[in-house]
């Protein structure tokens, strides 16, 4: 690649303040910045040209909550509930992950994100039992040419304990302050003594945001929000993950303090944190970003997040209307809005005004959606609707992060996938050996609840042989 790259003739979704859609225009990247957007741009000599005609050029997508360390167990928990997830990771087997297993999961998950056009990912890394695990997580993220935030957490210890250790302070001094972003990741149980208060004080001292699972049914609720608010720890930088199962008072507190919600619709629909919350968040004016949570259950791309979020929000809107005997004639949540949440919504949540949209001077995190081998790629009539409902990860043709091409012609660049596979296979072999075959299979195949068929007051009638009906 030359220092300058131009994507020629695509439909450009700028996601700028005016949400301009520019058919048949070019995006010129020079160094790590977007240099210009316009029709038939003149470009420097030796500029690398990428044909974007027939495709969509959009900002890189941003995932604000993903447990990358769990990616090596992709699909293992497909039939779990949230309770089974908590038991498996928090109580039983999360403690057997070695630093090299954290590395393998992060490495695989980071490349997976880039391959799907997710150029920035928050690694909600709550498997960091030791700082050796934390170093492994950071090493993996720094080995992949994406944009990442390490949200440091430890589900095996209390937040007030692990944030107070000298080892944690040493990690912070060694590994933060560079390109790798940093947050603290822990949850607030709502216990009246507020045991998480010292961890919030550490975050304030370090000047880093807190990301927390809020409004998770049976785990974190309104009491935790009230404690955070009463002690002054709700800030504009705080990200409330899920934000389901909350009362109006909690939503008002989040809105009043300027925080944002990270909604993982596939997760909330399946695991049971609460109904996906965008239908409620919109009523309170709370900013939204999207996330995929974990590949141990669900897909790892934001196309799925956009699609399921639209479906869940609109489904709830219809349900609420039908309960009142009314009909929804115009959908409130539009495709354009979820595309915004997947891009500049994430940028706003992370306090990054230099990413999330395509504008001259901004960082060159750019995605081209184009697939000439797919009949779904045309006609391109409604670009936002196409991104939200028609596109998928296989349509991600080119990805740039910081002006660097990391995917081209539908293939990742400069990645040794066989080496990644070997590391992941080693982790799977280790975990399977630790559990034993019986526990491994049982964990992947939880018991199926007994289903009872309702009594039917009607009796089946064979109309073809019933003489009373002319048979």
C-alpha positions as CSV (number, residue, x, y, z in Angstrom):
1,X,0.0,0.0,0.0
2,X,1.1,3.5,-0.7
3,X,0.8,6.4,1.8
4,X,-2.4,7.5,0.1
5,X,-5.4,5.3,-0.7
6,X,-8.6,6.3,-2.5
7,X,-11.9,4.4,-2.5
8,X,-13.5,5.4,-5.8
9,X,-17.1,5.8,-6.7
10,X,-19.0,4.2,-3.8
11,X,-22.1,5.4,-2.0
12,X,-20.6,7.2,1.0
13,X,-22.4,7.1,4.3
14,X,-20.6,9.9,6.1
15,X,-22.5,9.7,9.4
16,X,-21.5,13.3,9.9
17,X,-23.8,15.7,11.7
18,X,-25.9,16.1,8.5
19,X,-25.9,12.4,7.8
20,X,-24.9,13.1,4.2
21,X,-25.3,10.3,1.8
22,X,-23.0,10.8,-1.2
23,X,-23.6,8.5,-4.2
24,X,-20.7,7.9,-6.6
25,X,-18.1,9.8,-4.6
26,X,-14.5,9.1,-3.5
27,X,-12.8,8.9,-0.1
28,X,-9.2,9.8,-0.1
29,X,-7.0,8.7,2.8
30,X,-3.5,10.1,3.4
31,X,-1.5,8.6,6.3
32,X,-3.8,7.9,9.2
33,X,-6.4,10.6,8.3
34,X,-9.3,11.1,5.8
35,X,-7.9,13.8,3.5
36,X,-11.0,14.5,1.3
37,X,-14.4,13.3,0.2
38,X,-15.9,14.2,-3.1
39,X,-16.6,13.3,-6.7
40,X,-13.7,12.4,-9.0
41,X,-11.0,13.5,-6.6
42,X,-7.5,14.4,-7.8
43,X,-5.1,12.3,-5.8
44,X,-1.3,12.2,-5.3
45,X,0.8,10.1,-7.6
46,X,1.2,6.5,-6.7
47,X,-2.1,6.5,-4.7
48,X,-3.5,3.0,-4.2
49,X,-6.9,2.9,-5.9
50,X,-9.8,0.7,-4.7
51,X,-12.9,0.4,-6.8
52,X,-15.9,1.0,-4.5
53,X,-18.4,1.4,-7.3
54,X,-21.6,-0.5,-6.5
55,X,-20.6,-0.6,-2.9
56,X,-21.2,1.3,0.4
57,X,-18.3,3.2,2.1
58,X,-19.0,3.8,5.7
59,X,-17.2,4.5,9.0
60,X,-15.7,1.5,10.8
61,X,-18.1,0.0,13.3
62,X,-17.5,0.3,17.1
63,X,-18.4,-2.5,19.6
64,X,-18.5,-1.1,23.1
65,X,-18.8,-4.4,25.1
66,X,-17.4,-7.8,24.0
67,X,-15.8,-10.5,26.2
68,X,-13.0,-11.3,23.8
69,X,-11.3,-13.8,26.1
70,X,-14.3,-16.2,25.7
71,X,-14.0,-16.3,21.9
72,X,-12.0,-19.6,21.9
73,X,-15.2,-21.2,23.2
74,X,-17.2,-20.0,20.2
75,X,-20.8,-21.4,20.2
76,X,-20.2,-23.6,23.3
77,X,-23.0,-22.0,25.3
78,X,-25.5,-21.7,22.4
79,X,-28.3,-23.1,24.6
80,X,-27.4,-21.4,27.9
81,X,-29.4,-19.1,30.0
82,X,-27.7,-16.3,31.9
83,X,-27.8,-18.4,35.0
84,X,-25.8,-21.2,33.3
85,X,-23.3,-18.7,32.0
86,X,-22.8,-17.3,35.5
87,X,-22.4,-20.8,37.0
88,X,-19.9,-21.9,34.3
89,X,-17.7,-18.9,34.2
90,X,-18.1,-17.2,37.6
91,X,-18.4,-20.2,39.9
92,X,-16.9,-23.2,38.2
93,X,-14.6,-22.9,35.3
94,X,-13.6,-19.3,34.7
95,X,-10.7,-19.9,37.2
96,X,-9.0,-22.5,35.0
97,X,-8.2,-20.1,32.1
98,X,-4.5,-19.6,31.9
99,X,-2.8,-16.4,30.6
100,X,-2.2,-18.2,27.3
101,X,-6.0,-19.0,27.1
102,X,-6.8,-15.3,27.5
103,X,-4.3,-14.5,24.8
104,X,-5.8,-17.1,22.4
105,X,-9.4,-15.9,22.9
106,X,-8.4,-12.2,22.6
107,X,-6.3,-12.9,19.5
108,X,-9.1,-14.8,17.7
109,X,-11.8,-12.3,18.8
110,X,-9.8,-9.3,17.7
111,X,-9.2,-10.6,14.2
112,X,-12.9,-11.7,14.1
113,X,-14.0,-8.1,14.8
114,X,-11.8,-6.7,12.1
115,X,-12.9,-9.2,9.6
116,X,-16.5,-8.0,10.1
117,X,-15.7,-4.3,9.8
118,X,-15.6,-3.6,13.5
119,X,-12.6,-1.3,13.7
120,X,-12.9,-0.5,17.4
121,X,-13.7,-3.0,20.1
122,X,-14.0,-2.6,23.9
123,X,-12.6,-5.9,25.4
124,X,-14.7,-6.3,28.5
125,X,-12.0,-8.4,30.0
126,X,-13.4,-9.8,33.3
127,X,-11.3,-13.0,33.2
128,X,-8.1,-11.3,34.5
129,X,-7.4,-13.2,37.6
130,X,-3.8,-12.0,37.7
131,X,-1.8,-9.3,36.0
132,X,-0.2,-12.1,34.0
133,X,-3.6,-12.7,32.5
134,X,-3.9,-8.9,32.0
135,X,-0.6,-8.8,30.2
136,X,-1.7,-11.6,27.9
137,X,-4.9,-9.8,27.1
138,X,-3.0,-6.6,26.3
139,X,-0.4,-8.5,24.3
140,X,-3.0,-10.1,22.0
141,X,-4.8,-6.8,21.4
142,X,-1.5,-5.0,20.5
143,X,-0.7,-7.9,18.1
144,X,-3.7,-7.1,15.9
145,X,-3.9,-3.9,13.8
146,X,-7.3,-2.8,15.1
147,X,-8.4,-0.2,17.6
148,X,-9.0,-1.6,21.1
149,X,-9.9,-0.6,24.6
150,X,-9.0,-3.0,27.4
151,X,-11.7,-2.9,30.1
152,X,-9.9,-4.5,33.0
153,X,-12.0,-6.8,35.2
154,X,-11.8,-9.8,37.5
155,X,-14.9,-11.9,38.2
156,X,-13.0,-14.1,40.6
157,X,-12.3,-11.2,43.1
158,X,-14.1,-8.2,44.5
159,X,-13.5,-4.9,42.6
160,X,-12.3,-3.2,45.8
161,X,-9.7,-5.9,46.3
162,X,-8.1,-6.3,42.9
163,X,-8.0,-2.6,42.1
164,X,-6.0,-2.1,45.4
165,X,-3.2,-4.5,44.7
166,X,0.3,-3.2,43.8
167,X,0.4,-5.6,40.9
168,X,-2.6,-3.9,39.4
169,X,-1.0,-0.5,39.9
170,X,2.2,-1.8,38.2
171,X,0.1,-3.0,35.2
172,X,-1.5,0.4,34.8
173,X,1.8,2.1,34.9
174,X,3.4,-0.3,32.4
175,X,0.6,-0.9,29.9
176,X,-1.6,2.2,29.7
177,X,-1.2,5.7,28.2
178,X,-0.4,4.5,24.6
179,X,-2.6,3.4,21.7
180,X,-4.5,0.8,23.8
181,X,-7.4,2.4,25.5
182,X,-8.2,1.6,29.1
183,X,-11.3,1.3,31.3
184,X,-12.3,-0.4,34.6
185,X,-14.9,-3.1,34.2
186,X,-16.9,-4.2,37.3
187,X,-20.5,-4.5,38.4
188,X,-22.5,-2.9,41.3
189,X,-24.5,-5.4,43.2
190,X,-26.6,-2.9,45.1
191,X,-25.5,-4.0,48.6
192,X,-26.2,-1.1,51.0
193,X,-22.6,-1.0,52.2
194,X,-21.6,-0.2,48.6
195,X,-18.5,-2.4,48.5
196,X,-17.6,-1.2,45.0
197,X,-17.0,2.4,46.3
198,X,-13.1,1.9,46.6
199,X,-12.9,0.7,43.0
200,X,-14.8,3.8,41.8
201,X,-12.3,5.9,43.7
202,X,-9.4,4.2,42.0
203,X,-11.1,4.9,38.6
204,X,-11.5,8.5,39.6
205,X,-7.8,8.7,40.7
206,X,-6.6,7.1,37.5
207,X,-8.9,9.3,35.4
208,X,-10.4,6.3,33.5
209,X,-14.0,5.5,32.8
210,X,-16.0,2.7,34.4
211,X,-18.1,0.3,32.3
212,X,-20.7,-1.8,34.3
213,X,-23.3,-4.4,33.6
214,X,-26.5,-2.5,34.7
215,X,-30.1,-3.6,34.8
216,X,-29.3,-7.3,34.6
217,X,-32.3,-9.2,35.9
218,X,-31.5,-10.8,39.3
219,X,-27.9,-9.4,39.4
220,X,-27.6,-5.7,39.1
221,X,-30.5,-3.3,39.3
222,X,-31.9,0.0,40.6
223,X,-30.2,-0.2,44.0
224,X,-26.8,-0.2,42.3
225,X,-27.7,2.8,40.1
226,X,-28.9,4.7,43.2
227,X,-25.7,4.0,45.1
228,X,-23.6,5.2,42.2
229,X,-25.6,8.3,41.8
230,X,-25.8,9.1,45.6
231,X,-22.0,8.8,45.8
232,X,-21.3,10.9,42.7
233,X,-19.9,8.1,40.5
234,X,-22.2,8.5,37.6
235,X,-20.3,10.4,34.9
236,X,-20.7,11.2,31.2
237,X,-18.0,8.6,30.5
238,X,-19.8,5.8,32.3
239,X,-21.1,3.0,30.0
240,X,-24.1,1.0,31.3
241,X,-24.1,-2.3,29.6
242,X,-27.5,-3.8,28.8
243,X,-29.5,-1.3,30.8
244,X,-32.5,-3.6,30.9
245,X,-34.7,-4.4,33.9
246,X,-34.4,-0.8,35.3
247,X,-37.1,1.5,36.6
248,X,-37.8,4.9,35.3
249,X,-35.9,6.5,38.2
250,X,-32.7,4.7,37.1
251,X,-33.1,5.8,33.5
252,X,-33.6,9.4,34.7
253,X,-30.4,9.2,36.7
254,X,-28.4,7.9,33.7
255,X,-29.8,10.6,31.5
256,X,-29.2,13.4,34.0
257,X,-25.6,12.5,34.4
258,X,-24.8,12.1,30.7
259,X,-24.0,8.4,30.6
260,X,-24.7,6.1,27.7
261,X,-26.0,2.5,27.3
262,X,-24.3,-0.3,25.4
263,X,-27.1,-2.6,24.1
264,X,-26.4,-6.2,23.3
265,X,-29.7,-7.2,21.8
266,X,-28.8,-10.8,20.8
267,X,-27.7,-11.3,24.3
268,X,-30.7,-9.7,26.1
269,X,-33.1,-11.6,23.9
270,X,-31.6,-15.0,24.6
271,X,-29.9,-14.8,28.0
272,X,-32.5,-13.0,30.0
273,X,-30.9,-9.7,31.3
274,X,-34.2,-8.0,30.4
275,X,-36.0,-6.9,27.3
276,X,-33.6,-5.1,24.9
277,X,-33.7,-1.6,26.2
278,X,-33.6,0.7,23.2
279,X,-37.4,1.1,23.2
280,X,-37.1,2.5,26.8
281,X,-33.8,4.4,26.4
282,X,-35.3,6.4,23.5
283,X,-37.9,7.7,25.9
284,X,-35.3,9.2,28.2
285,X,-32.9,10.5,25.6
286,X,-30.1,8.2,26.7
287,X,-27.3,7.8,24.1
288,X,-27.0,4.3,22.7
289,X,-24.1,2.2,21.3
290,X,-24.2,-1.4,20.2
291,X,-22.3,-4.5,21.3
292,X,-22.2,-8.2,20.7
293,X,-21.3,-9.4,24.3
294,X,-19.6,-12.8,23.7
295,X,-19.1,-15.4,20.9
296,X,-19.6,-18.2,23.4
297,X,-23.3,-17.7,22.5
298,X,-23.8,-15.3,19.6
299,X,-22.4,-13.9,16.4
300,X,-19.5,-11.4,16.5
301,X,-20.6,-8.8,14.0
302,X,-22.6,-5.6,14.3
303,X,-24.8,-6.4,11.3
304,X,-26.5,-8.9,13.6
305,X,-26.6,-6.2,16.4
306,X,-28.3,-3.7,14.1
307,X,-30.8,-6.2,12.7
308,X,-31.8,-7.7,16.0
309,X,-32.0,-4.2,17.6
310,X,-34.4,-3.0,15.0
311,X,-36.5,-6.2,15.3
312,X,-36.7,-6.1,19.1
313,X,-37.5,-2.4,19.4
314,X,-40.2,-2.5,16.7
315,X,-41.6,-5.7,18.2
316,X,-42.0,-4.0,21.6
317,X,-43.5,-1.0,20.0
318,X,-46.2,-3.2,18.3
319,X,-46.7,-5.2,21.5
320,X,-47.3,-2.1,23.6
321,X,-49.7,-0.7,21.0
322,X,-51.7,-3.9,20.6
323,X,-52.1,-4.1,24.4
324,X,-54.0,-0.8,24.2
325,X,-56.0,-1.8,21.1
326,X,-53.9,0.4,18.9
327,X,-51.9,0.0,15.6
328,X,-48.5,1.3,14.9
329,X,-48.6,2.8,11.4
330,X,-45.1,4.4,11.4
331,X,-42.0,2.8,12.9
332,X,-40.2,5.1,15.4
333,X,-36.8,3.5,15.2
334,X,-35.3,3.7,11.7
335,X,-32.5,1.8,10.0
336,X,-30.5,5.0,9.8
337,X,-30.5,5.3,13.6
338,X,-29.1,1.8,14.3
339,X,-26.3,2.4,11.7
340,X,-25.5,5.6,13.7
341,X,-25.5,3.7,17.0
342,X,-23.1,1.1,15.4
343,X,-20.6,3.8,14.4
344,X,-20.7,7.3,15.9
345,X,-22.8,6.1,18.8
346,X,-19.8,4.0,19.9
347,X,-17.4,6.8,19.3
348,X,-19.4,9.1,21.5
349,X,-19.6,6.5,24.3
350,X,-15.8,6.2,24.2
351,X,-15.3,10.0,24.1
352,X,-13.7,9.7,20.6
353,X,-14.7,12.6,18.4
354,X,-12.0,11.6,15.9
355,X,-13.7,8.4,14.8
356,X,-17.2,7.2,14.0
357,X,-17.9,9.2,10.9
358,X,-16.3,9.9,7.5
359,X,-15.1,13.5,7.5
360,X,-11.9,15.2,6.3
361,X,-9.4,15.3,9.2
362,X,-10.8,12.4,11.1
363,X,-9.0,9.1,11.7
364,X,-9.2,6.8,8.7
365,X,-11.3,4.0,10.0
366,X,-13.2,3.0,6.9
367,X,-15.2,0.0,5.7
368,X,-16.2,-0.8,2.2
369,X,-19.2,-3.2,1.7
370,X,-19.1,-4.7,-1.7
371,X,-19.7,-8.2,-2.9
372,X,-19.9,-8.7,-6.7
373,X,-20.5,-12.4,-6.2
374,X,-23.8,-11.9,-4.3
375,X,-27.2,-11.2,-5.8
376,X,-28.0,-9.4,-2.5
377,X,-25.6,-6.7,-3.4
378,X,-28.0,-5.0,-5.8
379,X,-30.1,-3.0,-6.3
380,X,-28.8,-0.5,-3.7
381,X,-31.8,1.6,-3.1
382,X,-31.8,2.5,0.6
383,X,-28.2,2.5,1.8
384,X,-29.1,2.6,5.6
385,X,-31.6,-0.2,5.1
386,X,-29.1,-2.2,3.1
387,X,-26.5,-2.0,5.9
388,X,-29.0,-2.8,8.6
389,X,-31.0,-5.6,7.0
390,X,-29.2,-6.9,3.9
391,X,-25.5,-6.8,4.5
392,X,-23.4,-9.4,6.4
393,X,-19.8,-10.0,7.3
394,X,-19.2,-11.7,4.0
395,X,-19.9,-8.4,2.2
396,X,-17.1,-6.6,4.0
397,X,-14.7,-6.1,1.1
398,X,-12.1,-3.7,2.5
399,X,-11.3,-2.4,6.0
400,X,-8.9,0.4,7.0
401,X,-7.9,1.2,10.5
402,X,-5.9,4.3,11.1
403,X,-5.3,4.5,7.4
404,X,-3.9,0.9,7.3
405,X,-5.5,-1.7,5.1
406,X,-6.3,-4.7,7.3
407,X,-8.8,-6.4,4.9
408,X,-8.8,-6.3,1.1
409,X,-10.9,-8.1,-1.5
410,X,-12.7,-9.9,1.3
411,X,-9.6,-11.3,2.9
412,X,-7.7,-10.3,6.1
413,X,-4.2,-8.9,5.4
414,X,-1.0,-10.0,7.2
415,X,-2.7,-12.5,9.5
416,X,-1.4,-16.0,10.2
417,X,-4.7,-17.8,10.8
418,X,-3.2,-21.2,11.1
419,X,-1.1,-20.0,14.0
420,X,-4.2,-18.4,15.6
421,X,-6.0,-21.7,15.1
422,X,-3.2,-23.7,16.8
423,X,-3.3,-21.4,19.9
424,X,-7.1,-21.7,20.1
425,X,-7.0,-25.5,19.7
426,X,-4.5,-25.6,22.6
427,X,-6.9,-23.7,24.8
428,X,-9.8,-25.9,23.9
429,X,-7.7,-29.0,24.6
430,X,-6.7,-27.5,28.0
431,X,-10.3,-26.6,29.0
432,X,-11.7,-29.9,27.9
433,X,-9.0,-31.7,29.9
434,X,-9.7,-29.6,33.0
435,X,-13.4,-30.3,32.9
436,X,-13.2,-34.0,31.8
437,X,-15.4,-35.3,29.0
438,X,-18.6,-35.7,31.0
439,X,-18.6,-32.2,32.4
440,X,-17.5,-30.8,29.0
441,X,-20.4,-32.3,27.2
442,X,-22.9,-31.5,30.0
443,X,-21.8,-27.9,30.0
444,X,-22.5,-27.6,26.3
445,X,-25.8,-29.5,26.5
446,X,-27.7,-28.3,29.6
447,X,-30.9,-30.1,30.6
448,X,-34.0,-29.3,28.5
449,X,-37.0,-28.3,30.7
450,X,-40.0,-30.5,30.4
451,X,-42.6,-29.0,28.0
452,X,-46.2,-29.5,28.8
453,X,-48.7,-29.3,25.9
454,X,-51.9,-27.5,26.9
455,X,-55.1,-29.4,27.1
456,X,-57.1,-29.0,23.9
457,X,-60.9,-28.7,24.3
458,X,-61.3,-29.8,20.6
459,X,-61.2,-33.3,19.2
460,X,-59.4,-34.0,15.9
461,X,-61.8,-34.7,13.1
462,X,-60.8,-36.4,9.8
463,X,-62.8,-34.4,7.4
464,X,-62.0,-36.6,4.4
465,X,-63.6,-39.6,6.0
466,X,-66.4,-37.8,7.9
467,X,-69.6,-38.7,6.2
468,X,-71.4,-35.8,7.9
469,X,-69.2,-33.5,5.7
470,X,-69.8,-35.3,2.5
471,X,-67.0,-37.8,2.7
